[in-house]
């Protein structure tokens, strides 16, 4: 299968490295300067020490990447998804489209599938690729399990079968809303876990945050149309555990640094990568309030990120909440 991977950040490059063993992979990037560097070095600075295989074709021309492709995979931050989709043909022929971004569009609070439906309504075979996956580990060939979700269950199963090969195990799902919300909301909980770790509150506190954070995710997810079981799977609990505990987690790193007293703007500027949890927190709070869903951890993270609440005061506020049945 010819696959066009649209976006050459850490995750897009890792997918190219992983998928080229079984497929013909083209990697597109928008920046001509970055393209020249990658052509010269065959190493993405976001993935130090990982050599890009010669079989991966590099291009700055999206039409070249898409030519004769059977599957396009959009791998951008959520803020760039809409712009990328506008570059794609309105009618795709037989090609399928997957997206591998997690979060909410900053300006509209829309999930990715809503943006795709708005921009490319004529594409019949579309879905999301998500799950617990640090790009560096995937690029190194370490095992990972992911999920492809589409409202077209047959397409999800075909796409999963096509991309499935050791060491990547690919599952299929029809719960697009649940899968996307799991990927968006877990980043908020990872910021909370990072704050807890940065304050030295211990592993008991982290476990409590993960567990109650999962409950928040499921409450909002089910209210928005997701399936409860999805939040106990790879794209819910699995991605949450990884992002809230792993040292490679950008969102957890944001939380750790916030706990040390650094301002959010400086943290994001020094991070060098997008931390979707910061923008997702505001969107999730707005959605939860509008739907009457109780999300105290999300509220506390937003208060720290955007309202100047001290991290320890946020923790004290969560601990002082009245007891209730679990």
ZADO-1210 file (C-alpha; in nm, 4 decimals, padded with zeros to 6 digits):
<atoms>
<atom x="00.0000" y="00.0000" z="00.0000" code="UNK" pos="1"/>
<atom x="00.1216" y="00.3515" z="-00.0767" code="UNK" pos="2"/>
<atom x="00.0795" y="00.5754" z="00.2280" code="UNK" pos="3"/>
<atom x="00.1153" y="00.9539" z="00.2353" code="UNK" pos="4"/>
<atom x="00.2128" y="01.0782" z="00.5803" code="UNK" pos="5"/>
<atom x="00.1287" y="01.4466" z="00.5972" code="UNK" pos="6"/>
<atom x="00.3373" y="01.6133" z="00.8629" code="UNK" pos="7"/>
<atom x="00.6984" y="01.5478" z="00.9584" code="UNK" pos="8"/>
<atom x="00.7019" y="01.6202" z="01.3280" code="UNK" pos="9"/>
<atom x="00.8073" y="01.3533" z="01.5744" code="UNK" pos="10"/>
<atom x="00.4939" y="01.1409" z="01.5349" code="UNK" pos="11"/>
<atom x="00.4694" y="01.1707" z="01.1573" code="UNK" pos="12"/>
<atom x="00.8336" y="01.0751" z="01.1181" code="UNK" pos="13"/>
<atom x="00.7967" y="00.7852" z="01.3622" code="UNK" pos="14"/>
<atom x="00.4999" y="00.6520" z="01.1637" code="UNK" pos="15"/>
<atom x="00.7022" y="00.6766" z="00.8429" code="UNK" pos="16"/>
<atom x="00.9841" y="00.4783" z="01.0018" code="UNK" pos="17"/>
<atom x="00.7458" y="00.2148" z="01.1359" code="UNK" pos="18"/>
<atom x="00.5252" y="00.1751" z="00.8288" code="UNK" pos="19"/>
<atom x="00.7934" y="00.1733" z="00.5599" code="UNK" pos="20"/>
<atom x="00.8864" y="-00.1841" z="00.6516" code="UNK" pos="21"/>
<atom x="00.5610" y="-00.3044" z="00.4958" code="UNK" pos="22"/>
<atom x="00.4367" y="-00.0163" z="00.2818" code="UNK" pos="23"/>
<atom x="00.5566" y="00.2470" z="00.0379" code="UNK" pos="24"/>
<atom x="00.5737" y="00.5605" z="00.2521" code="UNK" pos="25"/>
<atom x="00.5980" y="00.9230" z="00.1435" code="UNK" pos="26"/>
<atom x="00.6603" y="01.1879" z="00.4102" code="UNK" pos="27"/>
<atom x="00.5410" y="01.5409" z="00.3342" code="UNK" pos="28"/>
<atom x="00.6453" y="01.8527" z="00.5179" code="UNK" pos="29"/>
<atom x="00.5445" y="02.2140" z="00.4642" code="UNK" pos="30"/>
<atom x="00.8759" y="02.3819" z="00.5519" code="UNK" pos="31"/>
<atom x="01.1239" y="02.3878" z="00.2625" code="UNK" pos="32"/>
<atom x="01.4106" y="02.4573" z="00.5020" code="UNK" pos="33"/>
<atom x="01.3284" y="02.1571" z="00.7206" code="UNK" pos="34"/>
<atom x="01.2904" y="01.9441" z="00.4111" code="UNK" pos="35"/>
<atom x="01.6411" y="02.0353" z="00.2936" code="UNK" pos="36"/>
<atom x="01.7863" y="01.9538" z="00.6363" code="UNK" pos="37"/>
<atom x="01.6066" y="01.6215" z="00.6545" code="UNK" pos="38"/>
<atom x="01.7146" y="01.5282" z="00.3016" code="UNK" pos="39"/>
<atom x="02.0750" y="01.6072" z="00.3962" code="UNK" pos="40"/>
<atom x="02.0862" y="01.4372" z="00.7362" code="UNK" pos="41"/>
<atom x="01.8056" y="01.1767" z="00.7163" code="UNK" pos="42"/>
<atom x="01.7496" y="01.2488" z="01.0857" code="UNK" pos="43"/>
<atom x="01.4642" y="01.4491" z="01.2357" code="UNK" pos="44"/>
<atom x="01.5838" y="01.6646" z="01.5297" code="UNK" pos="45"/>
<atom x="01.2628" y="01.5696" z="01.7109" code="UNK" pos="46"/>
<atom x="01.3824" y="01.2061" z="01.7024" code="UNK" pos="47"/>
<atom x="01.7552" y="01.2222" z="01.7778" code="UNK" pos="48"/>
<atom x="01.9486" y="00.9105" z="01.6878" code="UNK" pos="49"/>
<atom x="01.6783" y="00.7714" z="01.4570" code="UNK" pos="50"/>
<atom x="01.7899" y="00.7368" z="01.0958" code="UNK" pos="51"/>
<atom x="01.5131" y="00.7835" z="00.8406" code="UNK" pos="52"/>
<atom x="01.5240" y="00.4731" z="00.6147" code="UNK" pos="53"/>
<atom x="01.6154" y="00.5344" z="00.2488" code="UNK" pos="54"/>
<atom x="01.2821" y="00.3830" z="00.1460" code="UNK" pos="55"/>
<atom x="01.0918" y="00.6797" z="00.2919" code="UNK" pos="56"/>
<atom x="01.0397" y="00.9358" z="00.0144" code="UNK" pos="57"/>
<atom x="01.0587" y="01.2995" z="00.1248" code="UNK" pos="58"/>
<atom x="00.8665" y="01.5764" z="-00.0471" code="UNK" pos="59"/>
<atom x="00.7473" y="01.9311" z="00.0028" code="UNK" pos="60"/>
<atom x="00.4818" y="01.8901" z="-00.2668" code="UNK" pos="61"/>
<atom x="00.1607" y="01.7523" z="-00.1208" code="UNK" pos="62"/>
<atom x="00.0343" y="01.6526" z="-00.4654" code="UNK" pos="63"/>
<atom x="00.3412" y="01.4329" z="-00.5111" code="UNK" pos="64"/>
<atom x="00.2861" y="01.2707" z="-00.1718" code="UNK" pos="65"/>
<atom x="-00.0779" y="01.1999" z="-00.2535" code="UNK" pos="66"/>
<atom x="-00.0213" y="01.0712" z="-00.6059" code="UNK" pos="67"/>
<atom x="-00.1566" y="00.7146" z="-00.6310" code="UNK" pos="68"/>
<atom x="-00.1716" y="00.6879" z="-00.2509" code="UNK" pos="69"/>
<atom x="-00.4207" y="00.4482" z="-00.0968" code="UNK" pos="70"/>
<atom x="-00.4090" y="00.5991" z="00.2520" code="UNK" pos="71"/>
<atom x="-00.3313" y="00.9512" z="00.3705" code="UNK" pos="72"/>
<atom x="-00.2458" y="01.0078" z="00.7367" code="UNK" pos="73"/>
<atom x="-00.2689" y="01.3651" z="00.8656" code="UNK" pos="74"/>
<atom x="-00.0168" y="01.4137" z="01.1470" code="UNK" pos="75"/>
<atom x="-00.0281" y="01.7749" z="01.2618" code="UNK" pos="76"/>
<atom x="-00.1083" y="01.9585" z="01.5839" code="UNK" pos="77"/>
<atom x="-00.4806" y="02.0234" z="01.6150" code="UNK" pos="78"/>
<atom x="-00.4219" y="02.3908" z="01.5392" code="UNK" pos="79"/>
<atom x="-00.2888" y="02.2970" z="01.1951" code="UNK" pos="80"/>
<atom x="-00.5375" y="02.0271" z="01.0965" code="UNK" pos="81"/>
<atom x="-00.7920" y="02.2490" z="00.9216" code="UNK" pos="82"/>
<atom x="-00.5253" y="02.4197" z="00.7085" code="UNK" pos="83"/>
<atom x="-00.3831" y="02.0828" z="00.6063" code="UNK" pos="84"/>
<atom x="-00.7252" y="01.9447" z="00.5137" code="UNK" pos="85"/>
<atom x="-00.7830" y="02.2414" z="00.2839" code="UNK" pos="86"/>
<atom x="-00.4768" y="02.1272" z="00.0875" code="UNK" pos="87"/>
<atom x="-00.6343" y="01.7900" z="00.0125" code="UNK" pos="88"/>
<atom x="-00.8543" y="01.7257" z="-00.2906" code="UNK" pos="89"/>
<atom x="-01.2255" y="01.7612" z="-00.2220" code="UNK" pos="90"/>
<atom x="-01.2907" y="01.4203" z="-00.3821" code="UNK" pos="91"/>
<atom x="-01.0320" y="01.1546" z="-00.2991" code="UNK" pos="92"/>
<atom x="-01.1125" y="00.8673" z="-00.5301" code="UNK" pos="93"/>
<atom x="-01.0547" y="00.5447" z="-00.3397" code="UNK" pos="94"/>
<atom x="-00.8018" y="00.6810" z="-00.0909" code="UNK" pos="95"/>
<atom x="-00.8749" y="00.6638" z="00.2810" code="UNK" pos="96"/>
<atom x="-00.7893" y="00.9344" z="00.5311" code="UNK" pos="97"/>
<atom x="-00.6714" y="00.8913" z="00.8888" code="UNK" pos="98"/>
<atom x="-00.5697" y="01.1617" z="01.1324" code="UNK" pos="99"/>
<atom x="-00.3302" y="01.1141" z="01.4238" code="UNK" pos="100"/>
<atom x="-00.3777" y="01.4386" z="01.6153" code="UNK" pos="101"/>
<atom x="-00.5295" y="01.4629" z="01.9621" code="UNK" pos="102"/>
<atom x="-00.7171" y="01.7493" z="02.1189" code="UNK" pos="103"/>
<atom x="-00.9613" y="02.0254" z="02.0325" code="UNK" pos="104"/>
<atom x="-00.9270" y="02.2923" z="01.7656" code="UNK" pos="105"/>
<atom x="-00.8264" y="02.6001" z="01.9703" code="UNK" pos="106"/>
<atom x="-01.0598" y="02.8491" z="01.8010" code="UNK" pos="107"/>
<atom x="-01.3726" y="02.6322" z="01.7845" code="UNK" pos="108"/>
<atom x="-01.3297" y="02.3553" z="02.0477" code="UNK" pos="109"/>
<atom x="-01.4173" y="02.1055" z="01.7731" code="UNK" pos="110"/>
<atom x="-01.2854" y="01.7521" z="01.7640" code="UNK" pos="111"/>
<atom x="-01.0916" y="01.6354" z="01.4591" code="UNK" pos="112"/>
<atom x="-01.3738" y="01.4332" z="01.3044" code="UNK" pos="113"/>
<atom x="-01.5977" y="01.7405" z="01.3122" code="UNK" pos="114"/>
<atom x="-01.3361" y="01.9425" z="01.1236" code="UNK" pos="115"/>
<atom x="-01.2909" y="01.6658" z="00.8656" code="UNK" pos="116"/>
<atom x="-01.6668" y="01.6426" z="00.8101" code="UNK" pos="117"/>
<atom x="-01.6823" y="02.0185" z="00.7578" code="UNK" pos="118"/>
<atom x="-01.3834" y="02.0539" z="00.5241" code="UNK" pos="119"/>
<atom x="-01.3912" y="01.7214" z="00.3363" code="UNK" pos="120"/>
<atom x="-01.7508" y="01.5967" z="00.3429" code="UNK" pos="121"/>
<atom x="-01.7042" y="01.3957" z="00.0222" code="UNK" pos="122"/>
<atom x="-01.4313" y="01.1699" z="00.1627" code="UNK" pos="123"/>
<atom x="-01.6171" y="00.8462" z="00.2396" code="UNK" pos="124"/>
<atom x="-01.3447" y="00.6494" z="00.4182" code="UNK" pos="125"/>
<atom x="-01.2098" y="00.8450" z="00.7157" code="UNK" pos="126"/>
<atom x="-01.1063" y="00.7713" z="01.0721" code="UNK" pos="127"/>
<atom x="-00.8748" y="00.8499" z="01.3605" code="UNK" pos="128"/>
<atom x="-00.5526" y="00.6729" z="01.4603" code="UNK" pos="129"/>
<atom x="-00.4913" y="00.6976" z="01.8345" code="UNK" pos="130"/>
<atom x="-00.3613" y="00.5191" z="02.1409" code="UNK" pos="131"/>
<atom x="-00.0711" y="00.5125" z="02.3881" code="UNK" pos="132"/>
<atom x="00.2336" y="00.5832" z="02.1753" code="UNK" pos="133"/>
<atom x="00.5461" y="00.7859" z="02.2379" code="UNK" pos="134"/>
<atom x="00.6929" y="00.8683" z="01.8978" code="UNK" pos="135"/>
<atom x="01.0516" y="00.7924" z="01.9975" code="UNK" pos="136"/>
<atom x="00.9673" y="00.4406" z="02.1127" code="UNK" pos="137"/>
<atom x="00.7693" y="00.3653" z="01.7955" code="UNK" pos="138"/>
<atom x="01.0572" y="00.4938" z="01.5841" code="UNK" pos="139"/>
<atom x="01.2941" y="00.2638" z="01.7741" code="UNK" pos="140"/>
<atom x="01.0799" y="-00.0348" z="01.6814" code="UNK" pos="141"/>
<atom x="00.9486" y="-00.1000" z="02.0310" code="UNK" pos="142"/>
<atom x="00.6029" y="-00.2620" z="02.0684" code="UNK" pos="143"/>
<atom x="00.2922" y="-00.0434" z="02.0755" code="UNK" pos="144"/>
<atom x="-00.0816" y="-00.0947" z="02.0369" code="UNK" pos="145"/>
<atom x="-00.3028" y="00.1599" z="01.8602" code="UNK" pos="146"/>
<atom x="-00.6661" y="00.1922" z="01.7576" code="UNK" pos="147"/>
<atom x="-00.8237" y="00.3051" z="01.4302" code="UNK" pos="148"/>
<atom x="-01.1768" y="00.4352" z="01.4847" code="UNK" pos="149"/>
<atom x="-01.4246" y="00.5127" z="01.2098" code="UNK" pos="150"/>
<atom x="-01.8001" y="00.5335" z="01.1889" code="UNK" pos="151"/>
<atom x="-01.7516" y="00.3057" z="00.8896" code="UNK" pos="152"/>
<atom x="-01.6647" y="-00.0120" z="01.0786" code="UNK" pos="153"/>
<atom x="-01.5617" y="-00.1974" z="00.7636" code="UNK" pos="154"/>
<atom x="-01.3102" y="00.0761" z="00.6794" code="UNK" pos="155"/>
<atom x="-01.1737" y="00.0728" z="01.0340" code="UNK" pos="156"/>
<atom x="-01.1187" y="-00.3022" z="01.0124" code="UNK" pos="157"/>
<atom x="-00.9551" y="-00.2813" z="00.6674" code="UNK" pos="158"/>
<atom x="-00.7261" y="00.0005" z="00.7735" code="UNK" pos="159"/>
<atom x="-00.6305" y="-00.1789" z="01.0953" code="UNK" pos="160"/>
<atom x="-00.5485" y="-00.4967" z="00.9019" code="UNK" pos="161"/>
<atom x="-00.3390" y="-00.3000" z="00.6525" code="UNK" pos="162"/>
<atom x="-00.1314" y="-00.1138" z="00.9116" code="UNK" pos="163"/>
<atom x="-00.1058" y="-00.3998" z="01.1607" code="UNK" pos="164"/>
<atom x="00.2374" y="-00.5624" z="01.1733" code="UNK" pos="165"/>
<atom x="00.4888" y="-00.6368" z="01.4444" code="UNK" pos="166"/>
<atom x="00.5769" y="-00.4472" z="01.6540" code="UNK" pos="167"/>
<atom x="00.2626" y="-00.2354" z="01.5944" code="UNK" pos="168"/>
<atom x="-00.0633" y="-00.4006" z="01.6980" code="UNK" pos="169"/>
<atom x="-00.3650" y="-00.2197" z="01.5545" code="UNK" pos="170"/>
<atom x="-00.7218" y="-00.2566" z="01.6789" code="UNK" pos="171"/>
<atom x="-01.0418" y="-00.1209" z="01.5221" code="UNK" pos="172"/>
<atom x="-01.3363" y="00.0664" z="01.6723" code="UNK" pos="173"/>
<atom x="-01.6501" y="00.2487" z="01.5601" code="UNK" pos="174"/>
<atom x="-01.6491" y="00.4905" z="01.8562" code="UNK" pos="175"/>
<atom x="-01.4856" y="00.7939" z="01.6979" code="UNK" pos="176"/>
<atom x="-01.6142" y="01.0346" z="01.9640" code="UNK" pos="177"/>
<atom x="-01.4903" y="00.8231" z="02.2552" code="UNK" pos="178"/>
<atom x="-01.1496" y="00.7621" z="02.0977" code="UNK" pos="179"/>
<atom x="-01.0960" y="01.1297" z="02.0172" code="UNK" pos="180"/>
<atom x="-01.2108" y="01.2482" z="02.3587" code="UNK" pos="181"/>
<atom x="-00.9831" y="00.9982" z="02.5293" code="UNK" pos="182"/>
<atom x="-00.6883" y="01.1359" z="02.3346" code="UNK" pos="183"/>
<atom x="-00.7814" y="01.4952" z="02.4120" code="UNK" pos="184"/>
<atom x="-00.8728" y="01.4712" z="02.7789" code="UNK" pos="185"/>
<atom x="-00.5864" y="01.2497" z="02.8939" code="UNK" pos="186"/>
<atom x="-00.3445" y="01.5349" z="02.8221" code="UNK" pos="187"/>
<atom x="-00.5211" y="01.7532" z="03.0793" code="UNK" pos="188"/>
<atom x="-00.4938" y="01.4793" z="03.3395" code="UNK" pos="189"/>
<atom x="-00.1255" y="01.4374" z="03.2547" code="UNK" pos="190"/>
<atom x="-00.0663" y="01.8035" z="03.3379" code="UNK" pos="191"/>
<atom x="-00.2365" y="01.7444" z="03.6734" code="UNK" pos="192"/>
<atom x="-00.0227" y="01.4346" z="03.7361" code="UNK" pos="193"/>
<atom x="00.2896" y="01.6316" z="03.6474" code="UNK" pos="194"/>
<atom x="00.1971" y="01.9035" z="03.8949" code="UNK" pos="195"/>
<atom x="00.1449" y="01.6384" z="04.1626" code="UNK" pos="196"/>
<atom x="00.4804" y="01.4765" z="04.0857" code="UNK" pos="197"/>
<atom x="00.6539" y="01.8141" z="04.0715" code="UNK" pos="198"/>
<atom x="00.5178" y="01.8996" z="04.4161" code="UNK" pos="199"/>
<atom x="00.6479" y="01.5690" z="04.5499" code="UNK" pos="200"/>
<atom x="00.3049" y="01.4429" z="04.6530" code="UNK" pos="201"/>
<atom x="00.3939" y="01.0795" z="04.5905" code="UNK" pos="202"/>
<atom x="00.2662" y="00.7865" z="04.3907" code="UNK" pos="203"/>
<atom x="-00.0510" y="00.7506" z="04.5969" code="UNK" pos="204"/>
<atom x="-00.1596" y="01.0962" z="04.4864" code="UNK" pos="205"/>
<atom x="-00.0678" y="01.0227" z="04.1255" code="UNK" pos="206"/>
<atom x="-00.2744" y="00.7033" z="04.1304" code="UNK" pos="207"/>
<atom x="-00.5701" y="00.8939" z="04.2709" code="UNK" pos="208"/>
<atom x="-00.5395" y="01.1611" z="04.0020" code="UNK" pos="209"/>
<atom x="-00.5234" y="00.9028" z="03.7242" code="UNK" pos="210"/>
<atom x="-00.8251" y="00.7151" z="03.8588" code="UNK" pos="211"/>
<atom x="-01.0428" y="01.0180" z="03.9218" code="UNK" pos="212"/>
<atom x="-00.9185" y="01.1755" z="03.6010" code="UNK" pos="213"/>
<atom x="-01.0386" y="00.8713" z="03.4092" code="UNK" pos="214"/>
<atom x="-01.3786" y="00.9118" z="03.5754" code="UNK" pos="215"/>
<atom x="-01.3927" y="01.2728" z="03.4523" code="UNK" pos="216"/>
<atom x="-01.2961" y="01.1682" z="03.1016" code="UNK" pos="217"/>
<atom x="-01.5671" y="00.9021" z="03.0902" code="UNK" pos="218"/>
<atom x="-01.8358" y="01.1363" z="03.2288" code="UNK" pos="219"/>
<atom x="-01.7797" y="01.3956" z="02.9595" code="UNK" pos="220"/>
<atom x="-01.7188" y="01.1337" z="02.6927" code="UNK" pos="221"/>
<atom x="-02.0430" y="00.9481" z="02.7534" code="UNK" pos="222"/>
<atom x="-02.2388" y="01.2743" z="02.7704" code="UNK" pos="223"/>
<atom x="-02.0981" y="01.3659" z="02.4281" code="UNK" pos="224"/>
<atom x="-02.1887" y="01.0318" z="02.2733" code="UNK" pos="225"/>
<atom x="-01.8859" y="00.8120" z="02.3431" code="UNK" pos="226"/>
<atom x="-01.9097" y="00.4543" z="02.4652" code="UNK" pos="227"/>
<atom x="-01.8155" y="00.3799" z="02.8298" code="UNK" pos="228"/>
<atom x="-01.5987" y="00.0802" z="02.7351" code="UNK" pos="229"/>
<atom x="-01.3811" y="00.2981" z="02.5122" code="UNK" pos="230"/>
<atom x="-01.2478" y="00.4819" z="02.8164" code="UNK" pos="231"/>
<atom x="-01.1285" y="00.1539" z="02.9687" code="UNK" pos="232"/>
<atom x="-00.9345" y="00.0682" z="02.6534" code="UNK" pos="233"/>
<atom x="-00.6181" y="00.1769" z="02.4755" code="UNK" pos="234"/>
<atom x="-00.7398" y="00.5240" z="02.3832" code="UNK" pos="235"/>
<atom x="-00.8722" y="00.5965" z="02.7314" code="UNK" pos="236"/>
<atom x="-00.7006" y="00.4286" z="03.0239" code="UNK" pos="237"/>
<atom x="-00.4029" y="00.3148" z="02.8168" code="UNK" pos="238"/>
<atom x="-00.3173" y="00.6578" z="02.6800" code="UNK" pos="239"/>
<atom x="-00.3888" y="00.8202" z="03.0163" code="UNK" pos="240"/>
<atom x="-00.1496" y="00.5940" z="03.2070" code="UNK" pos="241"/>
<atom x="00.1251" y="00.6478" z="02.9501" code="UNK" pos="242"/>
<atom x="00.0892" y="01.0245" z="02.9348" code="UNK" pos="243"/>
<atom x="00.0464" y="01.0757" z="03.3084" code="UNK" pos="244"/>
<atom x="00.3468" y="00.8637" z="03.4089" code="UNK" pos="245"/>
<atom x="00.5969" y="00.8529" z="03.1222" code="UNK" pos="246"/>
<atom x="00.9083" y="01.0674" z="03.1241" code="UNK" pos="247"/>
<atom x="00.8650" y="01.1324" z="02.7494" code="UNK" pos="248"/>
<atom x="00.5237" y="01.2930" z="02.8087" code="UNK" pos="249"/>
<atom x="00.5199" y="01.6587" z="02.7059" code="UNK" pos="250"/>
<atom x="00.2035" y="01.7329" z="02.9027" code="UNK" pos="251"/>
<atom x="00.3333" y="01.5710" z="03.2205" code="UNK" pos="252"/>
<atom x="00.6529" y="01.7762" z="03.1747" code="UNK" pos="253"/>
<atom x="00.4440" y="02.0936" z="03.1578" code="UNK" pos="254"/>
<atom x="00.2871" y="02.0026" z="03.4918" code="UNK" pos="255"/>
<atom x="00.6194" y="01.9231" z="03.6560" code="UNK" pos="256"/>
<atom x="00.7626" y="02.2578" z="03.5467" code="UNK" pos="257"/>
<atom x="00.4536" y="02.4484" z="03.6572" code="UNK" pos="258"/>
<atom x="00.5013" y="02.2971" z="04.0033" code="UNK" pos="259"/>
<atom x="00.8537" y="02.4387" z="04.0076" code="UNK" pos="260"/>
<atom x="00.7150" y="02.7897" z="03.9678" code="UNK" pos="261"/>
<atom x="00.7854" y="02.8541" z="03.6000" code="UNK" pos="262"/>
<atom x="00.5238" y="03.0509" z="03.4011" code="UNK" pos="263"/>
<atom x="00.3264" y="02.8585" z="03.1385" code="UNK" pos="264"/>
<atom x="00.4371" y="03.0763" z="02.8472" code="UNK" pos="265"/>
<atom x="00.8023" y="03.0143" z="02.9250" code="UNK" pos="266"/>
<atom x="00.7465" y="02.6416" z="02.9675" code="UNK" pos="267"/>
<atom x="00.5781" y="02.6129" z="02.6292" code="UNK" pos="268"/>
<atom x="00.8460" y="02.8235" z="02.4596" code="UNK" pos="269"/>
<atom x="01.1240" y="02.6043" z="02.5991" code="UNK" pos="270"/>
<atom x="00.9469" y="02.2746" z="02.5371" code="UNK" pos="271"/>
<atom x="01.0083" y="02.2698" z="02.1622" code="UNK" pos="272"/>
<atom x="00.6991" y="02.0548" z="02.1025" code="UNK" pos="273"/>
<atom x="00.3261" y="02.1139" z="02.1154" code="UNK" pos="274"/>
<atom x="00.1606" y="02.0257" z="02.4474" code="UNK" pos="275"/>
<atom x="-00.2030" y="01.9866" z="02.3460" code="UNK" pos="276"/>
<atom x="-00.3254" y="01.9627" z="02.7053" code="UNK" pos="277"/>
<atom x="-00.2908" y="02.3375" z="02.7605" code="UNK" pos="278"/>
<atom x="-00.5343" y="02.4372" z="02.4874" code="UNK" pos="279"/>
<atom x="-00.7512" y="02.1293" z="02.5468" code="UNK" pos="280"/>
<atom x="-00.8054" y="02.2235" z="02.9118" code="UNK" pos="281"/>
<atom x="-00.9923" y="02.5420" z="02.8276" code="UNK" pos="282"/>
<atom x="-01.2065" y="02.3678" z="02.5643" code="UNK" pos="283"/>
<atom x="-01.2894" y="02.0748" z="02.7918" code="UNK" pos="284"/>
<atom x="-01.3902" y="02.3066" z="03.0766" code="UNK" pos="285"/>
<atom x="-01.6201" y="02.5008" z="02.8468" code="UNK" pos="286"/>
<atom x="-01.7813" y="02.1846" z="02.7114" code="UNK" pos="287"/>
<atom x="-01.8238" y="02.0355" z="03.0582" code="UNK" pos="288"/>
<atom x="-01.9840" y="02.3490" z="03.1985" code="UNK" pos="289"/>
<atom x="-02.2191" y="02.3708" z="02.9020" code="UNK" pos="290"/>
<atom x="-02.3258" y="02.0091" z="02.9453" code="UNK" pos="291"/>
<atom x="-02.3449" y="02.0182" z="03.3249" code="UNK" pos="292"/>
<atom x="-02.0639" y="01.7641" z="03.3697" code="UNK" pos="293"/>
<atom x="-01.8583" y="01.7792" z="03.6906" code="UNK" pos="294"/>
<atom x="-01.4843" y="01.7896" z="03.6087" code="UNK" pos="295"/>
<atom x="-01.3005" y="01.9164" z="03.9187" code="UNK" pos="296"/>
<atom x="-00.9516" y="01.8162" z="03.8066" code="UNK" pos="297"/>
<atom x="-00.9992" y="01.9929" z="03.4746" code="UNK" pos="298"/>
<atom x="-01.1309" y="02.2997" z="03.6596" code="UNK" pos="299"/>
<atom x="-00.8250" y="02.2965" z="03.8870" code="UNK" pos="300"/>
<atom x="-00.5818" y="02.2634" z="03.5950" code="UNK" pos="301"/>
<atom x="-00.7486" y="02.5561" z="03.4187" code="UNK" pos="302"/>
<atom x="-00.7304" y="02.7676" z="03.7336" code="UNK" pos="303"/>
<atom x="-00.3558" y="02.7032" z="03.7555" code="UNK" pos="304"/>
<atom x="-00.2895" y="02.7521" z="03.3831" code="UNK" pos="305"/>
<atom x="-00.5047" y="03.0566" z="03.3153" code="UNK" pos="306"/>
<atom x="-00.6057" y="03.2210" z="03.6426" code="UNK" pos="307"/>
<atom x="-00.2863" y="03.2286" z="03.8456" code="UNK" pos="308"/>
<atom x="-00.3942" y="02.9808" z="04.1134" code="UNK" pos="309"/>
<atom x="-00.0923" y="02.8361" z="04.2954" code="UNK" pos="310"/>
<atom x="-00.0468" y="02.4629" z="04.2254" code="UNK" pos="311"/>
<atom x="-00.0570" y="02.3701" z="04.5951" code="UNK" pos="312"/>
<atom x="-00.3740" y="02.5722" z="04.6425" code="UNK" pos="313"/>
<atom x="-00.5316" y="02.3768" z="04.3570" code="UNK" pos="314"/>
<atom x="-00.4376" y="02.0514" z="04.5296" code="UNK" pos="315"/>
<atom x="-00.5802" y="02.1719" z="04.8586" code="UNK" pos="316"/>
<atom x="-00.9024" y="02.2668" z="04.6831" code="UNK" pos="317"/>
<atom x="-00.9383" y="01.9159" z="04.5381" code="UNK" pos="318"/>
<atom x="-00.8639" y="01.7531" z="04.8738" code="UNK" pos="319"/>
<atom x="-01.1175" y="01.9692" z="05.0559" code="UNK" pos="320"/>
<atom x="-01.4093" y="01.8669" z="04.8351" code="UNK" pos="321"/>
<atom x="-01.6898" y="01.6903" z="05.0188" code="UNK" pos="322"/>
<atom x="-01.6789" y="01.3129" z="05.0307" code="UNK" pos="323"/>
<atom x="-01.9100" y="01.1254" z="04.7972" code="UNK" pos="324"/>
<atom x="-01.9739" y="00.7709" z="04.6693" code="UNK" pos="325"/>
<atom x="-01.7139" y="00.6592" z="04.4166" code="UNK" pos="326"/>
</atoms>
